[in-house]
Structure formats: structure tokens, C-alpha cells
Amino acid sequence: MTLDEARKLNDLFTGKASELTSQLAFAGIAVIWLFRVGGDHSTSIPSSLLWPLGLFVLSLLLHYLQYVVAGFLWDRFAQLQEKKWGTDKDTKIEDSPNWINYPHSLCYVAKIVALIFGYVILLTETWNKLV
């Protein structure tokens, strides 16, 4: 296996995990919406489901921030390299610093953790309502 193949596999799996994370967060919000109480004009979410709702929303926010932060950092890096080396697309530039991936990697991990905790609470509360 080459380094390029390993990176492509990493991109495939993290991309799919990101896609599924946002879908599962929306699904969790939809499930919570099913448990709302009240009539047609006044609906409210049970207080026991506010934490998972907040965690699902946090997961979606982190999903968004992951790409915004990565885009900003890589754009800034490219601008600095253009100033230093010029705009010729075939010019070899400096290697990127290791830290440049840390902020959006942190968002990636945090959104998955928030989603998991949201589902643990949601499933626990749902189980308690059914039993």
C-alpha cells in the first residue's frame, strides 16, 4: 500500500463518517420532534430530551465549523505560499505545518462524540418511557 492509497482510504472513511453524522443528527432531532407534547398551537419538547436535542444541534454546528475552519486555514496557508513563491501552479511550496489540521480534526472528533452522547441520552430516555 502506498501513502497515497492510505490517504484516499482515510478521506473516504472520514468523509462517509461526516456524512452519516449529519444524517444521524437530523434523524435524532426528528425523533425528538415526535415526542413533543401539546396541542396544535403549543408544542414543547420534554425537558428530558433537551440535552440530546442540544447535542444533536452541537454536532451539526461542529460539522459546519469543521469545514469552515479547514477552508479558512488552508486558504490562508495558500495565500502565504503564493506571496512567498508566486502563483505558478506547478511551483513546489513548503510542506504545511502539522498543526494546520488539528482544529478541524478536533471538530471532527467532537461532532461524533456529541452525536454519540446525544443518542445515548435519547435511547435511555426513550427506553424509560417505554418501560
C-alpha positions in Angstrom: 0.0 0.0 0.0 1.2 3.5 -0.8 0.9 6.6 1.2 -1.5 8.0 -1.4 -3.7 4.9 -1.1 -3.8 5.3 2.7 -4.7 8.9 2.4 -7.5 8.1 -0.1 -8.9 5.5 2.3 -8.7 8.0 5.1 -10.6 10.6 3.0 -13.2 8.0 2.1 -13.9 6.9 5.6 -13.8 10.3 7.3 -16.0 11.7 4.5 -18.5 9.0 4.9 -18.5 9.3 8.7 -19.1 13.1 8.4 -22.0 12.5 6.0 -23.6 9.9 8.3 -23.0 12.1 11.4 -25.1 14.9 10.0 -27.8 12.5 8.8 -28.0 10.8 12.2 -28.1 14.2 14.0 -31.1 15.3 11.8 -32.7 11.9 12.5 -32.2 12.4 16.2 -33.9 15.8 16.0 -36.8 14.2 14.1 -37.2 11.5 16.8 -37.3 14.2 19.5 -39.8 16.1 17.5 -42.1 13.0 17.6 -42.1 13.2 21.4 -43.2 16.8 21.6 -46.2 17.4 23.7 -49.1 19.9 23.5 -51.8 20.8 21.1 -51.6 22.3 17.6 -50.8 25.8 18.9 -48.5 25.0 21.7 -45.9 22.3 21.3 -42.9 21.8 23.6 -40.1 19.3 23.8 -40.0 17.3 27.0 -37.3 18.6 29.3 -35.6 15.2 29.4 -34.9 15.5 25.7 -33.4 18.9 25.7 -29.9 17.6 26.3 -29.9 15.2 23.4 -31.5 17.9 21.2 -28.7 20.3 22.2 -26.1 17.7 21.5 -27.5 17.0 18.0 -27.5 20.7 17.2 -24.0 21.0 18.6 -22.9 18.1 16.4 -24.3 19.8 13.3 -22.6 23.1 14.3 -19.3 21.3 14.7 -19.9 19.6 11.3 -20.2 23.1 9.8 -17.3 24.6 11.7 -15.1 21.7 10.6 -15.3 22.7 7.0 -15.3 26.5 7.7 -12.2 26.3 9.9 -10.4 23.9 7.4 -11.3 26.2 4.5 -10.0 29.3 6.3 -6.7 27.7 7.4 -5.9 26.2 4.1 -6.8 29.3 2.2 -4.6 31.4 4.5 -1.7 28.9 4.0 -2.2 29.0 0.2 -2.2 32.8 0.3 1.1 32.9 2.3 2.7 30.4 -0.1 1.6 32.5 -3.1 3.2 35.6 -1.6 6.4 33.7 -0.9 6.7 31.6 -4.1 4.4 33.2 -6.7 1.2 32.0 -8.3 2.6 29.4 -10.8 0.5 26.3 -10.1 3.5 23.9 -10.7 5.7 25.6 -8.2 6.8 23.5 -5.3 5.9 25.0 -2.0 6.8 24.4 1.7 5.2 21.5 3.4 2.2 22.5 5.5 2.7 22.7 9.3 1.4 19.8 11.3 -0.9 21.9 13.4 -2.9 23.1 10.4 -5.1 20.0 10.6 -5.6 20.0 14.3 -8.5 22.5 14.6 -10.8 20.8 12.1 -9.7 17.3 13.3 -10.9 18.4 16.7 -14.2 19.5 15.3 -14.5 16.1 13.5 -14.0 14.1 16.7 -16.1 16.4 18.8 -19.1 16.2 16.5 -19.0 12.4 16.6 -18.7 12.4 20.4 -21.6 14.9 20.7 -23.7 12.7 18.4 -22.9 9.5 20.4 -23.8 11.2 23.8 -27.0 12.6 22.3 -28.1 9.1 21.2 -27.1 7.5 24.5 -29.3 10.0 26.3 -32.1 9.8 23.7 -32.2 6.0 23.8 -32.1 5.9 27.6 -35.0 8.4 27.8 -36.9 6.5 25.1 -36.4 3.2 26.9 -37.5 4.7 30.2 -40.7 6.0 28.6 -41.5 2.6 27.0 -40.8 0.5 30.2 
